[in-house]
């Protein structure tokens, strides 16, 4: 029995149609998914689609004259970048400009207003006890600032969001919007006096002085609270913004589109003491979306103390306000002391609301204070012109590649051109799907990466074709030449693509902003080049090698043995038997 010849696979030669069918099915499935998702075009970056550009200027914190430095600015950039990315905004650029400015570019088509609020919110995050609250003047009478959803666990008692959730669990409200200003003012005064009652060990004169001071502060805050109308932007802009952590203050918070005003006690926990916060979906009790918080050791102790005190009170004084930049973003209540350094905020959250609150809790403490210097709208006119020029350059480059293939490889262009088309279709469809999937946005550098990929893909075809030609030059026919050339070409293609992919991966890791778009596109197209060569180019070449036009080496096939300078076919010859003994070479 004859041994099988090395370097030849029966399945590879006899079943190339399977590979072609597989890649065509994949293209059809991806294209169908693209149309089904409704995203038939790639998502564009800010330089192509336009967007919003925000300039923030850093200011030193009181008592910290040297806070503006490279380390703090880089930390601020990282936090802002994570904040924006936490909202699902991709291709946003956050970078320093000079020594004290940060530029934030947000592409069009994303929730730029919410992102602007996140990056513009540069004050500290605090947990403050709620002393009083009510719907602001002009708000809907049916709204309630705090919820009292039932249910809590001993390990992590749940709280119901009152300012960040769009829907609230049923329960009693802390204050009726129809209450008179006088009764509300008295409630505020009583709460503040109780909150600042001097200790029994203090001297009578000290107690009297402290009581008078507390009464004066309560009267002043009562007047501010009574006059505050959070439905007016001008008043919201100043409410609670200048308050010190150790002072009681008024603040505004928005619930289901309605503004509420609050009186808050001194800060009990600093936002920097929140170690981690994340939005999770409770699948065990079907409680919906929750925000889980983990405090550091000092924050856990402070949080346990404040929740133990709040749990003794009635609403709204059993609530704590989560205050970011002077605005109440949530005011959950507690029913018992929360120990162990962990807590959950649960209620009628949507996924977006839970993620937004978790994002604020995680990145609420910036190392510097920032003031919004300017907000401008970026038009896509210049980027559109550059894109037009880039597409023209890409079309010219593609046309030159096709002309080169037609002139030098003739009939083999029947393999190369469809392979280029398959690669282009896969690249376009995947980019369109990655927009809604991972918020990938196509910018000008990404377009450049796709244009560079044309040369990488064409290079793989050329390597394969030249290996086949080398085998034909050695005197082999086309079918064995294809199968013998493939292992050598495959090895070269994989090494070349690996180097390109490695360069793209390193570039993506060590860079930021638009350069990452170039690296991502280059890496994606490099991977697709391997897929196309293995599952389309090679099987198609195997099928065409069975056709007479190519197998017989037609002069227009690009595989003409005569044109390639092929050697005559190797033939084995037998030496005729001669007489025993030495033979004279001259006679032979």
PyMOL commands that set and color helices and strands:
alter all, ss='L'
color gray80, all
select helices_A, chain A and resi 10-14+16-37+46-49+70-86+112-120+181-195+204-227+233-236+271-273+297-310+351-362+381-438+444-473+478-510+514-544+548-551+561-564
alter helices_A, ss='H'
color red, helices_A
select strands_A, chain A and resi 51-59+93-97+101-107+125-135+249-255+258-270+274-282+288-295+320-324+327-330+342-349+369-378
alter strands_A, ss='S'
color yellow, strands_A
deselect
rebuild
show_as cartoon
